Amino acid sequence: MPIRVGSKWSYVDSDGAIFDLEVLEINEVNGIPEASLQQILEFQGETIIIDYAWQCKPEGIDMLMAGIYALPFNIQGEIDYSSEGVSLPKESNLDTGATWEFSYTIQF
């Protein structure tokens, strides 16, 4: 699946919240493409940055790990999580307005 540095898109979650992601870097690890992405959120007047590592797979892109940096709240570190589904489906299933199932549990 082609994703490129500088690509940006928005998600709308099941609660109607909108968040944006941007691809910062693409690398190859053991012959498998991996992307570094960043999400910037505003929460209670403070900026929260979440960095993600995604891996390209035949069914789409899968989130490998995430790290959060919310220094105003004194939170920083890697997020432990479990996930189901793909973060972004393969290109042939991705049209404007496309929906898919993806869920993850975050634990600090």
N, C-alpha and C positions, 0 to 999 in steps of 0.2 A: 504494500500500500504506500503510495507516495505521500509523504508529508515533508514539508520543507521548512528550513529555518526562516522564521518570520511569519509563518502561517498563524492565523488567529481565528478562533471561532467561539461561539457562545453556547452554553447549555442552559436549559430551563429544567429544573428538577421537579419532582412530583408535587412539591409545595408551591411552585411558581417562582422560586428564587432563580435569578439569572446570574451566571458567572462566566467569565471569559478565561480562555487559556491561550498561551502563546508558545510556539516552539522556539527554544533558544539555541539548541545544538543537536546535531545528529552524529552519532558515532556507530562504529561496528564493533561488537563484542563477540568473539568466537564465531564470526561470520554472520551474526544476526544483528540487523539494524536496531539501535536503541535511540530514543529521543529524550532530550531533557526539556521539560515544559515548566512554565511558571504561571501561577494563578495569584492575582492580587485582589484582596477583598478589603472592603471598608466595614468595620464592625465597631459600633459604639464610638465612632469618631476616630478610631485608630486603624492603622494599616496592618494587615496580616498578609504575609507572603507564604505560599505553599509551593514547593518545588517537587516535581514528579519525575520519575524515570519510567518510560513506556517502552515496550518491546513489540516489534512487528511480528505477527503470527498470521498463518493462513486465514483465520476467521476474523482478523482485525487487529486492533492494537490493545495490548494488555498492560495494565499498570503494575509495575514491579515493586515500587516503593515510593514513599513520599516523605518529605521533611517539612516542618512548619517553623516559621520564624515570626513570632508575634511578640517582639521585644517590649512593647509598651505593657503587655500583660505578663512579662517575664516568662514566656514560654518559648522554648527553642529545642529542637531535636528531631529525631526520626520518629515517624508514626508507625506503630504496629497496626496492621490491618489484615483483614481477610476480604476477599472479593468474589463475586459471582458475575459471569458474563464478560463482555469485552467493553473496554472504555470507549472505543470508537470502532464501529463495524467496518468490514472491508468495503472498498470503494463502490463495488457493484450494488451494495445495499444502502448506500448513503446518498440520498437526494434531499433537496430542501424540504423541511418538515418531517424528515425521517424520525422514527422513534425506535427504541430498543431497550432491553432490560439490562441494567448494570447496577449492582449495589455493592457497597463496601462498609465495613465496620471499622471505625477508628478507635484506637486506644492509645492514650498518652502514657 
